[in-house]
Amino acid sequence: MGVRPASRRLDKWDAMFSGDVVSTKLAGYKEKMREQLAAIFPQQETVENEVKLILAEAGTSTIQNPFYINFGREVYKLASKFSGAQLLNVVDITVNKWVGKGLDCDTLEKIRNTIFTIAAPAP
């Protein structure tokens, strides 16, 4: 017994993502998605503004601001998914990742500790 050929899979995918089908499916979800985004976007804006304040205090070069803001967004996302020791560990991994990309560890830790009140995990 064979598996579905790639051409059939591609035809099925094309049919699923035709304009009419997608539009109809999304119409049913749009209002609920908008409500969820209306609750999340102000929180994200607050986090980004607080990150920028910390960067201004630290005298960070403005060319690096988007990277630190992305770090803040990533920690925000992690904080919505995890808690407790698991949150501490994944945020610590995230700090190390951004340090590896060239960002200042002290600034990242200040963002983590000040905005999200997440302490470093115990050794």
Residue, then its C-alpha position, 0 to 999 in steps of 0.5 A: m500500500g502506497v502513500r499519498p503522492a506529493s502532487r495530491r498533497l500539494d493540490k489539497w494544500d492549495a485548495m485549503f489555502s484558496g482565498d475563499v476558504v481562508s477568508t471564511k475560516l478566518a471570519g469566524y475567528k477574527e473577533k476572538m483574535r482581536e479581543q485577545l490581541a487587544a489585551i496583549f498589545p498594551q502589555q507588550e507596549t509597556v514592556e517595550n517602553e520599560v526596556k527602552l527606559i532601562l537602555a537609556e539609563a544604561g547608555t546603550s547604543t540606540i542601534q542595539n535597542p531592537f535586540y534588547i527589545n526582542f529579548g524583552r518580547e521573548v521573556y514576555k512570551l516565556a513568562s506567559k508559557f512557563s512559571g516557577a523553576q522552569l521559567l527561571n531556567v528558560v529565561d536563563i538560557t535566553v539571557n545566555k543566548w543573547v549574551g552569545k549574540g553580543l548583548d551586555c549581560d548586566t543590561l539583560e539581567k536588569i531587564r529580566n529582574t526589573i520588568f519581569t521580576i525574575a531572579a536568576p536560577a540558583p546554581 
